[in-house]
Amino acid sequence: MIQPFTRLTVADNSGAKELMCIRVLGGTGRRTAQIGDLIVYDRSPRGTRIFGPVARELREKDFMKIVSLAPEVI
């Protein structure tokens, strides 16, 4: 689960090394984010490569571009 002020490692080649969740949006009293929640609403990745496996939930939520860039889906 991702809470506010959680530090995350970036898994693409966008140039960022680490990011921090400032706030979890959506719903009344929602305190955590889950796998597959959007960080940027663009729906397309900033980078062109993804390092490491991605979660299967991305395929279920129709993020096929990210799934196709990843070396493995778990």
C-alpha positions in Angstrom: 0.0 0.0 0.0 1.2 3.5 -0.8 0.5 6.2 1.8 1.3 9.9 1.7 5.0 10.6 1.9 5.9 7.1 0.8 9.1 7.1 -1.2 9.0 5.0 -4.4 11.7 3.8 -6.9 11.0 4.7 -10.5 11.1 1.6 -12.8 11.4 3.3 -16.2 14.0 5.4 -18.0 12.3 8.8 -17.6 15.3 10.2 -15.7 13.8 10.2 -12.2 15.4 7.9 -9.6 13.0 8.3 -6.8 9.6 9.9 -6.2 7.4 10.6 -3.2 3.6 10.3 -3.0 2.3 13.6 -1.8 -1.4 12.8 -1.6 -3.8 10.0 -2.4 -6.7 11.3 -4.4 -10.3 9.9 -4.7 -13.0 9.0 -2.3 -13.8 10.2 1.1 -11.2 9.1 3.7 -9.1 7.2 1.2 -5.7 6.8 2.9 -3.8 4.4 0.7 -3.2 3.7 -3.0 -3.1 0.3 -4.6 -1.2 -1.3 -7.5 -2.5 0.1 -10.8 -3.6 3.4 -9.4 -2.6 6.3 -11.7 0.2 8.6 -10.7 0.0 10.8 -13.8 -3.3 10.9 -15.7 -1.5 10.8 -19.1 -2.0 7.0 -19.5 1.2 6.8 -21.5 4.6 6.3 -19.9 7.2 9.1 -19.9 10.0 6.7 -20.6 10.6 4.1 -23.3 12.0 1.2 -21.2 10.8 -0.4 -18.0 13.3 -2.2 -15.7 12.0 -5.2 -13.8 8.6 -7.0 -13.7 5.2 -5.3 -13.5 2.1 -6.5 -11.7 -0.6 -8.5 -13.5 -3.2 -5.9 -12.4 -1.9 -3.6 -15.0 -3.0 -6.0 -17.7 -6.5 -6.2 -16.1 -6.8 -2.4 -16.0 -5.9 -2.2 -19.7 -2.4 -0.6 -19.4 -1.2 -2.6 -22.4 1.5 -0.1 -23.4 3.2 -0.5 -20.1 2.7 -4.3 -20.1 4.3 -4.5 -23.6 7.4 -2.5 -22.4 8.0 -4.7 -19.3 10.3 -7.7 -19.5 8.0 -9.8 -17.3 4.4 -9.7 -15.9 3.9 -11.3 -12.5 
